[in-house]
Amino acid sequence: MTATDRRLYLAASINSTGWAGSSWSWPGTQWNRFNDYRHYLRAAQLAHDGVLDAVFVSDHTALQKDNRSRPLHSFDPTVLFAALAAAVPDIGFVLTASSTYNAPYNLARRLATLDAISGGRLIWNVVSSFNPDIAANFGAAPLPPRADRYRRADEFIRVVKQLWLSWDRPAGDRPEGELWNESTARRIDHHGEFFDVAGPLNVPIGPQGHPVICQAGASDAGLDLAARHADLVYASLLGKQAAFDYGVEVRRRAAAHGRDPGTIRLLPGLAVVIADTREEANHRHEALNGAGGEEGLIAQFANRFGLTGTIDPDAVLDPALFAHRQQQDGAVGFIKAFHDLAATEEVTLRQLVRRAGGHRTVVGTPRDIADAIIDWWAAGVADGFIVHTPVLPEDLERFVAEVVPILQSEGVFPTEYREPTIRERFRLPFPAVRTPGTPPAVPAGR
C-alpha cells in the first residue's frame, strides 16, 4: 500500500461497557467498570495494538432513565481523553461535545489544549443536544426547537474555528520585545444571533492547524451542518444503496457550500458480533439482547416500533412503517436509517433484526466481519467505520486479534502508525496557518 493509495479508516467506540445494554453484567466482567479509568485505558491500548485510527466516545450530559442497562455515558470525554492521550501514543480521539450546552470560547480553549497536549490527535464530534433531560441540567429554559439548535450549532462551529486560528503558532527566532501583537494574535470580534465573542483565543494554533471536525447528520438540517463543516461524517447507515445515496447527498451539499467534496470522509457506525461460527454468532447476538432466540429478537424489535401483531416477520417491510418527520425535535438518525434501508432494499423483519440495531450490524465469523467491511469500502460507499463491540474489552480484543489481521493481509489497512497528526492520517486539508513549516494544503490521496 503506497502513500497515495486510498486506505480504510477504522475507529473503535469505547463507550461504557459496550454497545449491549446487558454488557455491564456479562459473565466474567467487572460490573462497574464504566466507572474505572483502567477500563478505558485498556480499551484504548487494545485499539492501539490494532493500529486503529482513533477511539470514540459519545456523550450525553444526563443520566439515562433505563437503570437496568449499562450507563452509556458517564465520564466527561474531555477529561478522560486528556488522561488517555498521556498514556497511549499515536491513536486519535473522537471526543463528543454539544454545541447546545457549551460556550464557544471555553470549549475552543479546552479542545485546543487537548489537541496541543496530544500532538494533534483530536477530533471534535459536534452534537446538537435533543434530550429535554439535558436541558433540565442547564437551567429552567426548555430544550430549544430543532431549527434553533442547528442555527446555533452552525454559528458555534464558525466561532470556534475562528478562535482556533486566531493566535499564530509561536515559531522561528526569539522575538525581540513583544511575544505577540495585533497581527499575530487577532481579535475575531464576532457578533451573531447567538454569540458575541471578541477573541483571540489564549491557546496558539495547534500542531494540525485545529482539531478535525466530525458530525453525524441525519435530518435535513443535520445533513447541511455536516456538509458545511464536517471533515468526518459519522452516521447510521444500514444498507449499501442507502449509504451510497447519503454520501452523494452530503458531498453535493458540501460542494454547494464551496467545499471540496473529496475532502469529506464518511465513517458509518458498524456494530459487530463475532464468534467462531455463524451459528455461534447468532446465539451470542440473541444472548446479548436478552432474547431466547430469533423469535425473541423479532418480538423485541416489533415492540420497539409498535408493530406487535401487525406484521408478518417474513414479509417485505414497507418503508412507511419507519416514517420520520424532519421537523421532529428528537433524534432522527436511527429511525431514518430503518426507513432508508426499507426504501432501497427488499428486507423482511427477520432479516432486519440481524442487520440493524442502532447501527449496521454484522453477525458472523472474523472473516464475515472483514468481508463486510471491505465490501462497502471497496465499493466506495464508505471510507471506513466506527466499530461498536457489544462487550468491552473482550470483543474489542477479539476484533483486534482476529479481524484486523485479515484487513491487513488484504492490504487495505496499515500495520503501523506513520502520520503524526490525525489531519495527516485522514489526508485532510490543513486550515490556513500562517506560521512557517505548515504542511501541504491538501495531502495526497484518501
C-alpha positions as CSV (number, residue, x, y, z in Angstrom):
1,M,0.0,0.0,0.0
2,T,1.6,3.3,-1.1
3,A,1.2,6.7,0.4
4,T,-1.2,7.8,-2.4
5,D,-3.5,4.7,-2.2
6,R,-7.0,5.1,-0.8
7,R,-7.0,3.4,2.5
8,L,-9.5,2.1,5.0
9,Y,-10.1,4.0,8.3
10,L,-11.2,2.4,11.5
11,A,-12.1,3.8,14.9
12,A,-13.4,1.9,17.9
13,S,-16.2,3.1,20.2
14,I,-15.1,2.7,23.8
15,N,-18.4,3.8,25.3
16,S,-19.1,2.4,28.8
17,T,-19.1,-1.4,28.9
18,G,-20.0,-1.9,25.3
19,W,-23.0,-1.4,23.0
20,A,-25.1,-4.2,24.5
21,G,-27.3,-3.0,27.3
22,S,-26.5,-6.2,29.2
23,S,-22.8,-5.8,28.8
24,W,-22.3,-4.4,32.4
25,S,-23.4,-7.8,33.9
26,W,-21.8,-10.0,31.2
27,P,-20.2,-13.1,32.8
28,G,-16.5,-12.7,33.6
29,T,-16.6,-8.9,33.6
30,Q,-16.3,-6.3,36.3
31,W,-19.8,-4.9,36.5
32,N,-18.9,-1.4,37.5
33,R,-16.0,-0.9,35.0
34,F,-17.8,2.0,33.4
35,N,-16.6,4.0,36.4
36,D,-13.0,2.7,36.3
37,Y,-10.4,4.7,34.3
38,R,-8.3,1.5,33.9
39,H,-11.2,0.0,31.8
40,Y,-11.0,2.8,29.2
41,L,-7.2,2.7,29.3
42,R,-7.3,-1.0,28.4
43,A,-9.7,-0.4,25.6
44,A,-7.6,2.4,24.2
45,Q,-4.5,0.2,24.4
46,L,-6.2,-2.6,22.6
47,A,-7.3,-0.1,19.8
48,H,-3.6,1.0,19.6
49,D,-2.5,-2.6,19.3
50,G,-4.7,-2.9,16.3
51,V,-3.3,0.3,14.7
52,L,-6.8,1.7,14.8
53,D,-7.0,5.4,13.8
54,A,-9.0,6.6,16.7
55,V,-11.2,5.7,19.7
56,F,-14.6,7.3,20.0
57,V,-16.7,8.3,23.0
58,S,-20.2,9.8,22.6
59,D,-21.6,12.0,25.3
60,H,-25.0,12.8,26.9
61,T,-25.0,15.1,29.9
62,A,-27.8,13.4,31.7
63,L,-28.2,10.0,33.5
64,Q,-30.3,7.8,31.3
65,K,-33.7,6.6,32.6
66,D,-33.1,2.8,31.9
67,N,-31.4,1.7,35.2
68,R,-31.2,-1.9,34.1
69,S,-28.9,-1.1,31.1
70,R,-25.3,-0.1,31.3
71,P,-25.0,3.7,31.6
72,L,-23.9,4.7,28.1
73,H,-22.3,8.0,29.2
74,S,-20.5,8.7,32.5
75,F,-17.0,10.3,32.4
76,D,-16.6,13.6,30.8
77,P,-14.8,12.8,27.4
78,T,-12.5,15.8,27.6
79,V,-11.1,14.8,31.0
80,L,-11.0,11.1,30.0
81,F,-9.1,11.7,26.8
82,A,-6.6,14.1,28.4
83,A,-5.6,11.1,30.6
84,L,-5.7,8.6,27.7
85,A,-3.6,10.9,25.5
86,A,-0.9,11.0,28.1
87,A,-0.8,7.2,28.4
88,V,-1.5,5.9,24.8
89,P,0.6,7.3,21.9
90,D,-0.4,7.6,18.2
91,I,-4.1,7.0,18.4
92,G,-6.7,9.7,17.7
93,F,-9.6,10.7,20.0
94,V,-13.1,11.4,18.7
95,L,-14.5,13.5,21.5
96,T,-18.2,14.4,21.6
97,A,-19.2,17.8,22.9
98,S,-22.5,19.7,22.5
99,S,-22.9,23.0,20.7
100,T,-26.2,23.5,22.6
101,Y,-24.9,23.4,26.1
102,N,-21.4,24.9,25.9
103,A,-19.9,28.3,25.3
104,P,-17.7,28.6,22.1
105,Y,-14.7,30.2,23.9
106,N,-14.5,27.8,26.7
107,L,-14.9,24.7,24.5
108,A,-12.5,26.0,21.9
109,R,-9.9,26.5,24.6
110,R,-10.4,23.1,26.1
111,L,-10.2,21.3,22.8
112,A,-7.2,23.3,21.6
113,T,-5.4,22.5,24.8
114,L,-6.1,18.8,24.3
115,D,-5.1,18.9,20.7
116,A,-1.7,20.5,21.7
117,I,-1.1,18.1,24.5
118,S,-1.8,15.1,22.3
119,G,0.3,16.4,19.4
120,G,-2.6,16.9,17.0
121,R,-4.7,13.8,17.7
122,L,-8.1,15.4,18.5
123,I,-11.4,15.0,16.6
124,W,-14.4,17.0,17.8
125,N,-17.7,15.2,17.3
126,V,-20.2,18.1,17.3
127,V,-23.7,17.2,18.5
128,S,-26.9,19.3,18.9
129,S,-28.5,18.0,22.1
130,F,-32.0,16.7,21.7
131,N,-33.0,15.4,25.1
132,P,-35.1,17.6,27.4
133,D,-33.4,15.9,30.4
134,I,-30.1,17.6,29.3
135,A,-31.8,20.9,29.1
136,A,-33.1,20.5,32.7
137,N,-29.5,20.2,33.9
138,F,-28.5,23.6,32.4
139,G,-31.3,25.8,33.7
140,A,-35.1,26.3,33.6
141,A,-35.3,27.1,29.9
142,P,-36.8,24.3,27.8
143,L,-34.9,22.5,25.0
144,P,-34.7,24.8,22.1
145,P,-36.5,23.8,18.9
146,R,-34.5,21.8,16.3
147,A,-34.2,24.7,13.9
148,D,-32.8,27.0,16.6
149,R,-30.4,24.3,17.8
150,Y,-28.9,23.8,14.3
151,R,-28.6,27.6,13.6
152,R,-26.8,27.8,16.9
153,A,-24.6,24.8,16.0
154,D,-23.6,26.4,12.7
155,E,-22.7,29.7,14.4
156,F,-20.9,27.9,17.3
157,I,-18.7,26.0,14.9
158,R,-17.8,29.1,12.9
159,V,-16.8,30.9,16.0
160,V,-14.8,28.0,17.4
161,K,-12.9,27.7,14.1
162,Q,-12.1,31.4,14.0
163,L,-10.8,31.2,17.6
164,W,-8.6,28.2,16.9
165,L,-6.8,30.2,14.1
166,S,-6.7,33.5,16.0
167,W,-3.2,33.3,17.6
168,D,-0.4,32.2,15.3
169,R,1.8,29.3,16.5
170,P,5.0,30.6,18.2
171,A,7.9,29.7,15.9
172,G,11.1,31.0,14.4
173,D,13.8,33.1,16.0
174,R,13.3,34.5,19.5
175,P,11.3,37.7,19.2
176,E,12.6,41.0,20.5
177,G,10.3,42.5,23.0
178,E,6.7,41.6,22.1
179,L,5.7,38.0,22.1
180,W,2.6,38.8,20.0
181,N,0.8,41.8,18.6
182,E,-2.5,42.5,16.8
183,S,-1.3,40.9,13.6
184,T,-0.3,37.6,15.2
185,A,-3.0,37.4,17.9
186,R,-6.1,38.6,16.2
187,R,-9.5,39.6,17.6
188,I,-12.3,37.8,15.8
189,D,-15.0,40.4,17.0
190,H,-17.9,38.0,16.3
191,H,-21.4,39.4,16.8
192,G,-24.1,37.0,15.7
193,E,-27.6,35.7,16.5
194,F,-26.4,33.6,19.5
195,F,-22.9,34.7,20.4
196,D,-20.7,37.8,20.9
197,V,-17.1,36.8,21.2
198,A,-14.1,39.1,21.0
199,G,-11.1,36.8,20.9
200,P,-8.3,36.0,20.3
201,L,-8.1,32.6,21.9
202,N,-5.3,32.3,24.5
203,V,-4.1,29.0,23.1
204,P,-2.0,29.3,19.9
205,I,-2.7,27.4,16.7
206,G,-2.1,23.7,17.2
207,P,0.0,21.1,15.5
208,Q,-2.7,20.2,13.0
209,G,-3.9,23.7,12.5
210,H,-7.0,22.9,14.5
211,P,-8.8,19.7,15.6
212,V,-10.6,17.7,12.9
213,I,-14.4,18.1,13.0
214,C,-16.8,15.2,13.0
215,Q,-20.6,15.4,12.7
216,A,-23.5,13.0,12.4
217,G,-26.1,14.5,10.1
218,A,-29.4,12.7,9.5
219,S,-32.2,15.3,9.4
220,D,-32.1,17.9,6.6
221,A,-30.6,20.5,9.0
222,G,-28.1,17.9,10.3
223,L,-27.0,16.9,6.8
224,D,-26.5,20.6,5.9
225,L,-24.4,21.2,9.0
226,A,-22.2,18.2,8.2
227,A,-21.8,19.4,4.6
228,R,-20.8,22.9,5.8
229,H,-18.3,21.9,8.5
230,A,-17.5,18.2,8.9
231,D,-14.3,16.5,7.9
232,L,-15.6,13.1,9.1
233,V,-19.2,12.2,8.9
234,Y,-20.5,9.6,11.3
235,A,-23.9,8.2,10.6
236,S,-26.3,5.3,11.0
237,L,-26.4,3.7,7.5
238,L,-27.9,0.2,7.2
239,G,-28.0,-0.6,3.5
240,K,-25.4,-0.2,0.8
241,Q,-27.5,1.8,-1.6
242,A,-28.8,4.0,1.2
243,A,-25.3,4.6,2.3
244,F,-24.2,5.4,-1.2
245,D,-27.1,7.9,-1.6
246,Y,-26.2,9.5,1.7
247,G,-22.6,10.0,0.7
248,V,-23.6,11.6,-2.7
249,E,-26.0,14.0,-0.9
250,V,-23.7,15.2,1.8
251,R,-20.9,15.7,-0.8
252,R,-23.3,17.5,-3.2
253,R,-24.3,19.9,-0.4
254,A,-20.6,20.4,0.6
255,A,-19.8,21.5,-3.0
256,A,-22.8,23.8,-2.9
257,H,-21.2,25.4,0.2
258,G,-18.0,25.9,-1.6
259,R,-16.1,23.0,-0.1
260,D,-14.1,20.3,-1.9
261,P,-16.4,17.2,-1.6
262,G,-13.3,15.0,-1.9
263,T,-12.1,16.1,1.5
264,I,-15.1,14.5,3.4
265,R,-14.6,11.1,4.9
266,L,-17.7,9.0,5.5
267,L,-17.4,6.7,8.6
268,P,-20.7,5.0,9.4
269,G,-21.2,3.1,12.6
270,L,-20.7,-0.7,12.5
271,A,-21.9,-3.0,15.3
272,V,-20.2,-6.4,15.2
273,V,-20.9,-9.7,16.9
274,I,-18.0,-12.1,16.4
275,A,-17.8,-15.9,17.0
276,D,-16.1,-18.9,15.6
277,T,-19.1,-19.9,13.5
278,R,-22.2,-18.1,12.2
279,E,-24.4,-20.2,14.3
280,E,-22.5,-19.3,17.5
281,A,-22.5,-15.7,16.5
282,N,-26.3,-15.8,16.1
283,H,-26.7,-17.3,19.5
284,R,-24.4,-14.7,21.0
285,H,-26.4,-12.0,19.3
286,E,-29.6,-13.3,20.9
287,A,-28.0,-13.6,24.3
288,L,-26.6,-10.1,24.2
289,N,-30.1,-8.8,23.5
290,G,-31.7,-10.9,26.3
291,A,-33.7,-12.8,23.7
292,G,-34.3,-16.6,23.9
293,G,-33.9,-17.0,20.1
294,E,-34.6,-15.3,16.8
295,E,-38.3,-15.1,17.6
296,G,-37.4,-13.2,20.7
297,L,-35.3,-10.7,18.7
298,I,-38.2,-10.2,16.3
299,A,-40.6,-9.6,19.2
300,Q,-38.3,-7.1,20.8
301,F,-38.0,-5.1,17.6
302,A,-41.7,-5.2,16.9
303,N,-42.4,-3.9,20.4
304,R,-39.9,-1.1,20.0
305,F,-41.7,0.2,16.9
306,G,-45.3,-0.8,17.9
307,L,-45.5,-3.5,15.3
308,T,-46.6,-6.3,17.5
309,G,-49.3,-8.5,15.9
310,T,-49.5,-6.3,12.8
311,I,-46.7,-7.7,10.6
312,D,-45.5,-10.9,9.1
313,P,-41.8,-11.3,10.0
314,D,-41.1,-12.8,6.6
315,A,-43.0,-10.2,4.6
316,V,-41.1,-7.3,2.8
317,L,-41.2,-4.2,5.0
318,D,-43.0,-1.1,4.0
319,P,-40.7,2.0,4.5
320,A,-43.8,3.8,5.8
321,L,-43.5,1.8,9.0
322,F,-40.5,3.9,9.8
323,A,-41.8,7.3,8.9
324,H,-40.0,10.2,10.4
325,R,-40.6,14.0,10.3
326,Q,-37.8,16.4,9.5
327,Q,-39.3,18.9,12.0
328,Q,-39.4,16.5,14.9
329,D,-37.4,17.6,17.9
330,G,-36.0,14.2,18.9
331,A,-33.2,12.2,17.2
332,V,-33.8,11.4,13.6
333,G,-30.8,9.3,12.6
334,F,-31.8,5.8,13.7
335,I,-35.4,5.8,12.6
336,K,-34.4,7.4,9.2
337,A,-31.8,4.6,8.7
338,F,-34.5,1.9,9.0
339,H,-36.7,3.9,6.6
340,D,-33.9,4.3,4.0
341,L,-32.9,0.7,4.2
342,A,-36.5,-0.5,3.6
343,A,-36.9,2.1,0.8
344,T,-33.8,0.8,-1.1
345,E,-33.9,-2.9,-0.4
346,E,-36.5,-5.6,-0.1
347,V,-35.9,-6.6,3.5
348,T,-38.0,-8.6,6.0
349,L,-38.3,-8.1,9.7
350,R,-36.5,-11.4,10.2
351,Q,-33.6,-10.2,8.2
352,L,-33.6,-6.7,9.7
353,V,-33.2,-7.8,13.3
354,R,-29.8,-9.4,12.3
355,R,-28.7,-6.4,10.3
356,A,-29.6,-3.5,12.4
357,G,-29.7,-2.3,16.0
358,G,-28.9,1.4,16.1
359,H,-26.1,1.0,13.5
360,R,-25.5,-1.5,10.7
361,T,-24.9,-4.9,12.4
362,V,-22.8,-7.7,11.2
363,V,-23.1,-11.1,13.0
364,G,-20.6,-13.8,12.0
365,T,-17.1,-15.0,11.9
366,P,-14.0,-12.8,11.8
367,R,-13.9,-13.4,8.1
368,D,-17.5,-12.4,7.7
369,I,-16.8,-9.1,9.6
370,A,-13.8,-8.4,7.5
371,D,-15.6,-9.1,4.2
372,A,-18.5,-6.9,5.3
373,I,-16.0,-4.0,6.0
374,I,-14.1,-4.5,2.7
375,D,-17.3,-4.8,0.7
376,W,-18.6,-1.3,1.5
377,W,-15.1,0.3,1.5
378,A,-14.0,-1.3,-1.9
379,A,-17.3,-0.1,-3.5
380,G,-16.6,3.5,-2.4
381,V,-19.7,3.5,-0.2
382,A,-17.7,4.3,3.0
383,D,-14.2,5.5,3.8
384,G,-14.2,3.5,7.0
385,F,-16.2,2.7,10.1
386,I,-16.6,3.5,13.7
387,V,-16.7,0.0,15.2
388,H,-19.0,-0.8,18.1
389,T,-18.3,-4.0,20.0
390,P,-21.0,-5.5,22.3
391,V,-18.9,-6.2,25.4
392,L,-15.8,-4.2,26.3
393,P,-13.0,-5.1,26.4
394,E,-13.3,-8.7,25.3
395,D,-15.0,-8.1,22.0
396,L,-12.6,-5.3,21.0
397,E,-9.7,-7.6,21.9
398,R,-11.2,-10.2,19.6
399,F,-11.8,-7.7,16.8
400,V,-8.2,-6.5,17.0
401,A,-6.7,-10.0,17.2
402,E,-8.9,-11.7,14.5
403,V,-10.5,-9.2,12.2
404,V,-7.8,-6.5,11.8
405,P,-5.1,-9.1,10.7
406,I,-7.4,-10.1,7.8
407,L,-7.8,-6.5,6.7
408,Q,-4.1,-6.0,6.9
409,S,-3.4,-9.2,4.9
410,E,-5.8,-7.9,2.2
411,G,-3.6,-4.8,2.0
412,V,-6.4,-2.3,2.9
413,F,-5.4,-1.4,6.5
414,P,-1.9,-0.4,7.8
415,T,0.3,-2.4,10.1
416,E,1.9,0.7,11.7
417,Y,1.3,4.3,12.5
418,R,3.0,6.7,10.2
419,E,1.5,10.1,10.2
420,P,1.9,12.2,13.4
421,T,-1.4,14.1,13.3
422,I,-5.0,13.0,12.7
423,R,-5.4,15.5,9.9
424,E,-2.4,14.0,8.0
425,R,-3.6,10.4,8.8
426,F,-7.0,11.1,7.2
427,R,-5.4,13.1,4.4
428,L,-7.4,16.1,5.1
429,P,-6.5,19.7,4.1
430,F,-4.8,21.9,6.7
431,P,-6.6,25.1,7.6
432,A,-4.8,28.3,6.6
433,V,-1.9,28.5,9.1
434,R,0.4,31.5,8.7
435,T,3.4,30.1,10.6
436,P,6.5,28.6,8.8
437,G,6.6,24.9,8.2
438,T,2.9,24.4,7.5
439,P,2.1,21.0,5.9
440,P,0.8,21.0,2.3
441,A,-2.7,22.4,1.9
442,V,-4.1,19.1,0.6
443,P,-2.3,15.9,1.4
444,A,-2.3,13.4,-1.5
445,G,-4.8,10.6,-1.7
446,R,-7.5,9.3,0.6
